[in-house]
Amino acid sequence: MNLTEATHLRLTSLAAFLVPALALWLPSGYAWGIGLLFVGALAGAPYWWRWPVRPETRWLAGAIVVMALVWLHGSDWSKGVSVLNKPVRYALVLPCLLYLMRFPPQLRWLLAGIAVGAACGGLRALYEVFILGLDRPWTSAEKTSNAIQLGNLCGMFGVMCWLQFTVYGPRWRWPLRLAVLACCALGLLGSLLSQTRGGWLAIALCLPILFWLIAHWVSHRRALVGLLVLGVLLVPLGWRMAPQLEQRLDWAIAEVTSYESTGNANTSVGHRLDHWNLAWAMGREKPLLGWGEAGYAAEKARRVAAGQAGPAVLEYGHAHNEVIDQFVKRGLLGVAGLGVLYLVPLALFWPRRRTVGRTPQLPLDDEICIRLLGVTVVGAHMGFGLTQVFFAHYNGVMIYLALLIFLFATLHPQPARPPIHG
């Protein structure tokens, strides 16, 4: 397949749009954009294979490779080749990253995809709760984890729309401002309807950092305007959802109290606390390399039988905390790998005086927006991981990696290129 350079650029832009745009309203919707990107990477291999690789790109690729190897360590090899599912997904991102660095997507397509994704997520949540009568969107009789995963992502997309408005607002016309704010509101509403308290915590932890970065790198005025606009959006949403929000928070307090006083682990918060205590105690016995997935499952069952934890912990294969789960299964090696996957991208996106404004092809407000979006993606996923093993789910790890490589590629547009000879 011999595609022109312009075709490759259109393909990467379309993929950047599709991943967030389809993620929240189609089953495995993120896979369409990633599949398109991977096919493009294969077709364009002769173009990017020998293209010079930036040092920053090597750091990001290295972080992805490290986590792929960490997933291999401690895997339950009795399951056969299925243990390769997650490491292979990390590995498949690498050619996509190099392809994107050769053919960066247009930023406006990625921003539009995020806005459409937030809007579609909120609309689906409204439909499933108020039309279908579900208690929480993205759930079924067989599966409830999607409410956590996709509800968290919906809220993150909403915050990313708010960032777009805050950075670009002065140069946008009012129809576009209102459209992006509507997408922001729908994204936040989807998060509220999903009732994912861990997602709310993650957003609450990210917002002060984002306010500070906006004030420092955009302007104090824009930070204040953004704060006021966010308040205007959240107050009516919070007022409309007040009974449900109050109930969820009351339940959380009651479940913590019940666990502390009676050891009741048969609640949402209770079994998380029981998981954390059990996994932490197990991890301290094998701190360097962990128990492995098979060893963790067997030892957990043994300790439950011995009365050291409630039977509720047997319903889940993870510890409901990203760091603790890596610690108990893969030891400090796993924790270090997770830290690399978080901190290397965070360092690459974090705005610093010696890095901001050094790319002539990229307008300053575009660069600031990209960097803030990258910080949001990493920070939000760190927050999600406090109460959920987000990367144990395919949509969690693939959307995280896809957003990182799309944003990273837009942050490093290519200079004038030599002619391509297919």
NORGIWO-V739475 format. One record per residue. N is the residue number from 1. RES is the residue in three letters. SS is DSSP state (H for helix, E for strand, - for the rest). OMEGA is omega in whole degrees, 0 to 359 (* if undefined). Layout:
n:N res:RES ss:SS omega:OMEGA
n:N res:RES ss:SS omega:OMEGA
This chain:
n:1 res:MET ss:- omega:184
n:2 res:ASN ss:- omega:182
n:3 res:LEU ss:- omega:179
n:4 res:THR ss:- omega:178
n:5 res:GLU ss:H omega:180
n:6 res:ALA ss:H omega:179
n:7 res:THR ss:H omega:178
n:8 res:HIS ss:H omega:179
n:9 res:LEU ss:H omega:177
n:10 res:ARG ss:H omega:181
n:11 res:LEU ss:H omega:180
n:12 res:THR ss:H omega:177
n:13 res:SER ss:H omega:178
n:14 res:LEU ss:H omega:178
n:15 res:ALA ss:H omega:179
n:16 res:ALA ss:H omega:177
n:17 res:PHE ss:H omega:189
n:18 res:LEU ss:H omega:184
n:19 res:VAL ss:H omega:178
n:20 res:PRO ss:H omega:185
n:21 res:ALA ss:H omega:184
n:22 res:LEU ss:H omega:192
n:23 res:ALA ss:- omega:191
n:24 res:LEU ss:- omega:182
n:25 res:TRP ss:- omega:172
n:26 res:LEU ss:- omega:175
n:27 res:PRO ss:- omega:184
n:28 res:SER ss:- omega:184
n:29 res:GLY ss:- omega:180
n:30 res:TYR ss:H omega:187
n:31 res:ALA ss:H omega:180
n:32 res:TRP ss:H omega:180
n:33 res:GLY ss:H omega:180
n:34 res:ILE ss:H omega:177
n:35 res:GLY ss:H omega:177
n:36 res:LEU ss:H omega:180
n:37 res:LEU ss:H omega:181
n:38 res:PHE ss:H omega:177
n:39 res:VAL ss:H omega:177
n:40 res:GLY ss:H omega:179
n:41 res:ALA ss:H omega:178
n:42 res:LEU ss:H omega:181
n:43 res:ALA ss:H omega:183
n:44 res:GLY ss:- omega:183
n:45 res:ALA ss:H omega:179
n:46 res:PRO ss:H omega:182
n:47 res:TYR ss:H omega:185
n:48 res:TRP ss:H omega:188
n:49 res:TRP ss:- omega:182
n:50 res:ARG ss:- omega:180
n:51 res:TRP ss:- omega:181
n:52 res:PRO ss:- omega:182
n:53 res:VAL ss:- omega:180
n:54 res:ARG ss:- omega:175
n:55 res:PRO ss:H omega:179
n:56 res:GLU ss:H omega:178
n:57 res:THR ss:H omega:178
n:58 res:ARG ss:H omega:179
n:59 res:TRP ss:H omega:180
n:60 res:LEU ss:H omega:178
n:61 res:ALA ss:H omega:179
n:62 res:GLY ss:H omega:178
n:63 res:ALA ss:H omega:179
n:64 res:ILE ss:H omega:179
n:65 res:VAL ss:H omega:180
n:66 res:VAL ss:H omega:182
n:67 res:MET ss:H omega:176
n:68 res:ALA ss:H omega:179
n:69 res:LEU ss:H omega:178
n:70 res:VAL ss:H omega:178
n:71 res:TRP ss:H omega:178
n:72 res:LEU ss:H omega:179
n:73 res:HIS ss:- omega:178
n:74 res:GLY ss:- omega:180
n:75 res:SER ss:- omega:178
n:76 res:ASP ss:- omega:186
n:77 res:TRP ss:H omega:175
n:78 res:SER ss:H omega:179
n:79 res:LYS ss:H omega:178
n:80 res:GLY ss:H omega:186
n:81 res:VAL ss:H omega:181
n:82 res:SER ss:H omega:179
n:83 res:VAL ss:H omega:180
n:84 res:LEU ss:H omega:185
n:85 res:ASN ss:H omega:183
n:86 res:LYS ss:H omega:177
n:87 res:PRO ss:H omega:180
n:88 res:VAL ss:H omega:179
n:89 res:ARG ss:H omega:174
n:90 res:TYR ss:H omega:183
n:91 res:ALA ss:H omega:182
n:92 res:LEU ss:H omega:178
n:93 res:VAL ss:H omega:185
n:94 res:LEU ss:H omega:176
n:95 res:PRO ss:H omega:177
n:96 res:CYS ss:H omega:178
n:97 res:LEU ss:H omega:181
n:98 res:LEU ss:H omega:177
n:99 res:TYR ss:H omega:179
n:100 res:LEU ss:H omega:178
n:101 res:MET ss:H omega:176
n:102 res:ARG ss:H omega:181
n:103 res:PHE ss:- omega:183
n:104 res:PRO ss:- omega:177
n:105 res:PRO ss:- omega:175
n:106 res:GLN ss:- omega:185
n:107 res:LEU ss:H omega:185
n:108 res:ARG ss:H omega:178
n:109 res:TRP ss:H omega:178
n:110 res:LEU ss:H omega:179
n:111 res:LEU ss:H omega:178
n:112 res:ALA ss:H omega:179
n:113 res:GLY ss:H omega:178
n:114 res:ILE ss:H omega:180
n:115 res:ALA ss:H omega:179
n:116 res:VAL ss:H omega:178
n:117 res:GLY ss:H omega:178
n:118 res:ALA ss:H omega:181
n:119 res:ALA ss:H omega:181
n:120 res:CYS ss:H omega:177
n:121 res:GLY ss:H omega:179
n:122 res:GLY ss:H omega:180
n:123 res:LEU ss:H omega:177
n:124 res:ARG ss:H omega:178
n:125 res:ALA ss:H omega:178
n:126 res:LEU ss:H omega:182
n:127 res:TYR ss:H omega:185
n:128 res:GLU ss:H omega:181
n:129 res:VAL ss:H omega:188
n:130 res:PHE ss:H omega:178
n:131 res:ILE ss:H omega:180
n:132 res:LEU ss:- omega:177
n:133 res:GLY ss:- omega:177
n:134 res:LEU ss:- omega:177
n:135 res:ASP ss:- omega:179
n:136 res:ARG ss:- omega:177
n:137 res:PRO ss:- omega:178
n:138 res:TRP ss:- omega:179
n:139 res:THR ss:- omega:173
n:140 res:SER ss:- omega:180
n:141 res:ALA ss:- omega:184
n:142 res:GLU ss:- omega:190
n:143 res:LYS ss:- omega:178
n:144 res:THR ss:- omega:184
n:145 res:SER ss:H omega:180
n:146 res:ASN ss:H omega:178
n:147 res:ALA ss:H omega:178
n:148 res:ILE ss:H omega:184
n:149 res:GLN ss:H omega:186
n:150 res:LEU ss:H omega:174
n:151 res:GLY ss:H omega:176
n:152 res:ASN ss:H omega:180
n:153 res:LEU ss:H omega:179
n:154 res:CYS ss:H omega:177
n:155 res:GLY ss:H omega:178
n:156 res:MET ss:H omega:177
n:157 res:PHE ss:H omega:177
n:158 res:GLY ss:H omega:178
n:159 res:VAL ss:H omega:179
n:160 res:MET ss:H omega:173
n:161 res:CYS ss:H omega:178
n:162 res:TRP ss:H omega:177
n:163 res:LEU ss:H omega:178
n:164 res:GLN ss:H omega:180
n:165 res:PHE ss:H omega:185
n:166 res:THR ss:H omega:182
n:167 res:VAL ss:H omega:188
n:168 res:TYR ss:H omega:188
n:169 res:GLY ss:H omega:184
n:170 res:PRO ss:H omega:183
n:171 res:ARG ss:H omega:179
n:172 res:TRP ss:- omega:170
n:173 res:ARG ss:- omega:185
n:174 res:TRP ss:H omega:179
n:175 res:PRO ss:H omega:180
n:176 res:LEU ss:H omega:177
n:177 res:ARG ss:H omega:182
n:178 res:LEU ss:H omega:180
n:179 res:ALA ss:H omega:181
n:180 res:VAL ss:H omega:177
n:181 res:LEU ss:H omega:176
n:182 res:ALA ss:H omega:177
n:183 res:CYS ss:H omega:177
n:184 res:CYS ss:H omega:181
n:185 res:ALA ss:H omega:180
n:186 res:LEU ss:H omega:178
n:187 res:GLY ss:H omega:179
n:188 res:LEU ss:H omega:178
n:189 res:LEU ss:H omega:177
n:190 res:GLY ss:H omega:177
n:191 res:SER ss:H omega:180
n:192 res:LEU ss:H omega:181
n:193 res:LEU ss:H omega:179
n:194 res:SER ss:H omega:177
n:195 res:GLN ss:- omega:181
n:196 res:THR ss:- omega:184
n:197 res:ARG ss:H omega:178
n:198 res:GLY ss:H omega:177
n:199 res:GLY ss:H omega:178
n:200 res:TRP ss:H omega:179
n:201 res:LEU ss:H omega:180
n:202 res:ALA ss:H omega:179
n:203 res:ILE ss:H omega:180
n:204 res:ALA ss:H omega:179
n:205 res:LEU ss:H omega:182
n:206 res:CYS ss:H omega:190
n:207 res:LEU ss:H omega:179
n:208 res:PRO ss:H omega:178
n:209 res:ILE ss:H omega:180
n:210 res:LEU ss:H omega:177
n:211 res:PHE ss:H omega:181
n:212 res:TRP ss:H omega:180
n:213 res:LEU ss:H omega:178
n:214 res:ILE ss:H omega:180
n:215 res:ALA ss:H omega:184
n:216 res:HIS ss:H omega:189
n:217 res:TRP ss:H omega:177
n:218 res:VAL ss:- omega:174
n:219 res:SER ss:- omega:176
n:220 res:HIS ss:H omega:181
n:221 res:ARG ss:H omega:180
n:222 res:ARG ss:H omega:177
n:223 res:ALA ss:H omega:179
n:224 res:LEU ss:H omega:177
n:225 res:VAL ss:H omega:179
n:226 res:GLY ss:H omega:178
n:227 res:LEU ss:H omega:180
n:228 res:LEU ss:H omega:180
n:229 res:VAL ss:H omega:179
n:230 res:LEU ss:H omega:176
n:231 res:GLY ss:H omega:178
n:232 res:VAL ss:H omega:179
n:233 res:LEU ss:H omega:188
n:234 res:LEU ss:H omega:183
n:235 res:VAL ss:H omega:179
n:236 res:PRO ss:H omega:177
n:237 res:LEU ss:H omega:179
n:238 res:GLY ss:H omega:179
n:239 res:TRP ss:H omega:180
n:240 res:ARG ss:H omega:183
n:241 res:MET ss:- omega:187
n:242 res:ALA ss:H omega:181
n:243 res:PRO ss:H omega:180
n:244 res:GLN ss:H omega:180
n:245 res:LEU ss:H omega:180
n:246 res:GLU ss:H omega:179
n:247 res:GLN ss:H omega:181
n:248 res:ARG ss:H omega:179
n:249 res:LEU ss:H omega:177
n:250 res:ASP ss:H omega:177
n:251 res:TRP ss:H omega:181
n:252 res:ALA ss:H omega:180
n:253 res:ILE ss:H omega:180
n:254 res:ALA ss:H omega:181
n:255 res:GLU ss:H omega:175
n:256 res:VAL ss:H omega:180
n:257 res:THR ss:H omega:180
n:258 res:SER ss:H omega:180
n:259 res:TYR ss:H omega:182
n:260 res:GLU ss:H omega:184
n:261 res:SER ss:H omega:185
n:262 res:THR ss:H omega:183
n:263 res:GLY ss:- omega:182
n:264 res:ASN ss:- omega:180
n:265 res:ALA ss:- omega:183
n:266 res:ASN ss:- omega:177
n:267 res:THR ss:- omega:182
n:268 res:SER ss:H omega:179
n:269 res:VAL ss:H omega:182
n:270 res:GLY ss:H omega:181
n:271 res:HIS ss:H omega:173
n:272 res:ARG ss:H omega:179
n:273 res:LEU ss:H omega:178
n:274 res:ASP ss:H omega:176
n:275 res:HIS ss:H omega:183
n:276 res:TRP ss:H omega:181
n:277 res:ASN ss:H omega:181
n:278 res:LEU ss:H omega:183
n:279 res:ALA ss:H omega:179
n:280 res:TRP ss:H omega:178
n:281 res:ALA ss:H omega:178
n:282 res:MET ss:H omega:182
n:283 res:GLY ss:H omega:180
n:284 res:ARG ss:H omega:178
n:285 res:GLU ss:H omega:178
n:286 res:LYS ss:- omega:192
n:287 res:PRO ss:- omega:186
n:288 res:LEU ss:- omega:186
n:289 res:LEU ss:- omega:177
n:290 res:GLY ss:- omega:183
n:291 res:TRP ss:- omega:190
n:292 res:GLY ss:H omega:183
n:293 res:GLU ss:H omega:180
n:294 res:ALA ss:H omega:179
n:295 res:GLY ss:H omega:178
n:296 res:TYR ss:H omega:181
n:297 res:ALA ss:H omega:182
n:298 res:ALA ss:H omega:181
n:299 res:GLU ss:H omega:177
n:300 res:LYS ss:H omega:179
n:301 res:ALA ss:H omega:180
n:302 res:ARG ss:H omega:182
n:303 res:ARG ss:H omega:175
n:304 res:VAL ss:H omega:178
n:305 res:ALA ss:H omega:179
n:306 res:ALA ss:- omega:177
n:307 res:GLY ss:- omega:181
n:308 res:GLN ss:- omega:176
n:309 res:ALA ss:- omega:180
n:310 res:GLY ss:- omega:180
n:311 res:PRO ss:H omega:180
n:312 res:ALA ss:H omega:182
n:313 res:VAL ss:H omega:180
n:314 res:LEU ss:H omega:182
n:315 res:GLU ss:H omega:185
n:316 res:TYR ss:- omega:179
n:317 res:GLY ss:- omega:180
n:318 res:HIS ss:- omega:188
n:319 res:ALA ss:- omega:178
n:320 res:HIS ss:- omega:172
n:321 res:ASN ss:- omega:188
n:322 res:GLU ss:H omega:183
n:323 res:VAL ss:H omega:181
n:324 res:ILE ss:H omega:180
n:325 res:ASP ss:H omega:176
n:326 res:GLN ss:H omega:182
n:327 res:PHE ss:H omega:184
n:328 res:VAL ss:H omega:183
n:329 res:LYS ss:H omega:186
n:330 res:ARG ss:H omega:175
n:331 res:GLY ss:H omega:180
n:332 res:LEU ss:H omega:175
n:333 res:LEU ss:H omega:178
n:334 res:GLY ss:H omega:178
n:335 res:VAL ss:H omega:178
n:336 res:ALA ss:H omega:178
n:337 res:GLY ss:H omega:178
n:338 res:LEU ss:H omega:178
n:339 res:GLY ss:H omega:177
n:340 res:VAL ss:H omega:182
n:341 res:LEU ss:H omega:176
n:342 res:TYR ss:H omega:196
n:343 res:LEU ss:H omega:178
n:344 res:VAL ss:H omega:176
n:345 res:PRO ss:H omega:180
n:346 res:LEU ss:H omega:178
n:347 res:ALA ss:H omega:181
n:348 res:LEU ss:H omega:182
n:349 res:PHE ss:H omega:186
n:350 res:TRP ss:- omega:182
n:351 res:PRO ss:- omega:177
n:352 res:ARG ss:- omega:185
n:353 res:ARG ss:- omega:182
n:354 res:ARG ss:- omega:180
n:355 res:THR ss:- omega:184
n:356 res:VAL ss:- omega:177
n:357 res:GLY ss:- omega:182
n:358 res:ARG ss:- omega:180
n:359 res:THR ss:- omega:186
n:360 res:PRO ss:- omega:183
n:361 res:GLN ss:- omega:187
n:362 res:LEU ss:- omega:176
n:363 res:PRO ss:- omega:187
n:364 res:LEU ss:H omega:181
n:365 res:ASP ss:H omega:174
n:366 res:ASP ss:H omega:181
n:367 res:GLU ss:H omega:180
n:368 res:ILE ss:H omega:180
n:369 res:CYS ss:H omega:180
n:370 res:ILE ss:H omega:181
n:371 res:ARG ss:H omega:179
n:372 res:LEU ss:H omega:177
n:373 res:LEU ss:H omega:178
n:374 res:GLY ss:H omega:176
n:375 res:VAL ss:H omega:180
n:376 res:THR ss:H omega:180
n:377 res:VAL ss:H omega:182
n:378 res:VAL ss:H omega:182
n:379 res:GLY ss:H omega:179
n:380 res:ALA ss:H omega:181
n:381 res:HIS ss:H omega:173
n:382 res:MET ss:H omega:177
n:383 res:GLY ss:H omega:178
n:384 res:PHE ss:H omega:184
n:385 res:GLY ss:- omega:178
n:386 res:LEU ss:- omega:184
n:387 res:THR ss:- omega:183
n:388 res:GLN ss:- omega:174
n:389 res:VAL ss:- omega:189
n:390 res:PHE ss:H omega:184
n:391 res:PHE ss:H omega:173
n:392 res:ALA ss:H omega:181
n:393 res:HIS ss:- omega:183
n:394 res:TYR ss:H omega:181
n:395 res:ASN ss:H omega:179
n:396 res:GLY ss:H omega:185
n:397 res:VAL ss:H omega:185
n:398 res:MET ss:H omega:179
n:399 res:ILE ss:H omega:176
n:400 res:TYR ss:H omega:182
n:401 res:LEU ss:H omega:182
n:402 res:ALA ss:H omega:180
n:403 res:LEU ss:H omega:179
n:404 res:LEU ss:H omega:185
n:405 res:ILE ss:H omega:176
n:406 res:PHE ss:H omega:180
n:407 res:LEU ss:H omega:181
n:408 res:PHE ss:H omega:180
n:409 res:ALA ss:H omega:178
n:410 res:THR ss:H omega:178
n:411 res:LEU ss:H omega:183
n:412 res:HIS ss:- omega:179
n:413 res:PRO ss:- omega:183
n:414 res:GLN ss:- omega:171
n:415 res:PRO ss:- omega:178
n:416 res:ALA ss:- omega:187
n:417 res:ARG ss:- omega:171
n:418 res:PRO ss:- omega:179
n:419 res:PRO ss:- omega:179
n:420 res:ILE ss:- omega:177
n:421 res:HIS ss:- omega:181
n:422 res:GLY ss:- omega:*
